[in-house]
Amino acid sequence: MKRKLKLLLKILLTAAALWFVLRKIDLERLEVSLQSAEPLWLLAAFVLFNLSKIASALRLNLYFEAIGLKLSQSYNLILYYVGMFYNLFLPGGIGGDGYKIYLLNRHFGHGVKRLFQAVLLDRLSGLAALLFYAALLYAASGYAGLYPATRLPALLIAALVFPAGYIATKRFFPLFLPVFKTTTLWGLGVQLLQLAAAWAIAGSLGIEEGMVEYLTLFLISSVVAVLPLTVGGVGVRELTFLYGLEWIGKEPTTGVTFSFLFFFITAISSLLGLFLLNRVEPKFLQKEVA
């Protein structure tokens, strides 16, 4: 019942956020923008987004190896996409991360605590890279131009996020310290591919002016979407673009279109996990251990 109530609240918040956003933008312009998006740019964005997910799966496997769990890269990638499917399409259950922890603990052991730590640090590694790029882009954007006093704090965040991560890992998760440098580099690569996908989406909409601001808002919306407030981050991303573009005097409809297109690419990619569900069944597990 508690999970059902949480899901209901998420759905209500998602619907409320979307309703509010759609009331604030030009719906005809939104429809035209969606219909006129350049397909080849969107295909490039789809490829780049999925390359980022493949890189993210490789990073996660490094954390698994740190606790002695050696999965083949193919099985780990299949499990990653199944987790994406659970996260987006089955948000009321245990979620993709919970499913991976349950499955791997049941069939390989290694303890729920260690598996949880591996998955948690994988998430935090991605968040650290997000904050790093977001802070740098913000410092170079028109937002910092409007509020010059915020530029130095942004640069400090970029400078300190990884040292803080190293100290936290050494203090609380020493088992994973040997892979900190490698996973950090993978995390930077993952978010760079995501930025490239966002740039391709912007290209599909013919966005040229204010690209730095769009990419800044994309990263900020990704950080906000980590919070489990709505289904798949839908609604909060659009709100970020709505207010972020209005803040600097830009018409927000194109930004909301950008956000919708990113969600469509995420949804299609996550749906691939549905066709891989049978590949995580117990009969496939033993031969997929490296």
Sequence and secondary structure as in RCSB ss.txt:
>XXXX:A:sequence
MKRKLKLLLKILLTAAALWFVLRKIDLERLEVSLQSAEPLWLLAAFVLFNLSKIASALRLNLYFEAIGLKLSQSY
NLILYYVGMFYNLFLPGGIGGDGYKIYLLNRHFGHGVKRLFQAVLLDRLSGLAALLFYAALLYAASGYAGLYPAT
RLPALLIAALVFPAGYIATKRFFPLFLPVFKTTTLWGLGVQLLQLAAAWAIAGSLGIEEGMVEYLTLFLISSVVA
VLPLTVGGVGVRELTFLYGLEWIGKEPTTGVTFSFLFFFITAISSLLGLFLLNRVEPKFLQKEVA
>XXXX:A:secstr
 HHHHHHHHHHHHHHHHHHHHHHHS HHHHHHHHHH  HHHHHHHHHHHHHHHHHHHHHHHHHHHHTT  B HHH
HHHHHHHHHHHHHH TTSSHHHHHHHHHHHHHH S HHHHHHHHHHHHHHHHHHHHHHHHHHHHHSHHHHH GGG
HHHHHHHHHHHHHHHHHHHHHH GGGGGGHHHHHHHHHHHHHHHHHHHHHHHHHTT  TTHHHHHHHHHHHHHHH
TSTTSGGGTTHHHHHHHHHHHHTT  SHHHHHHHHHHHHHHHHHHHGGGGGGGGGSHHHHGGGB 
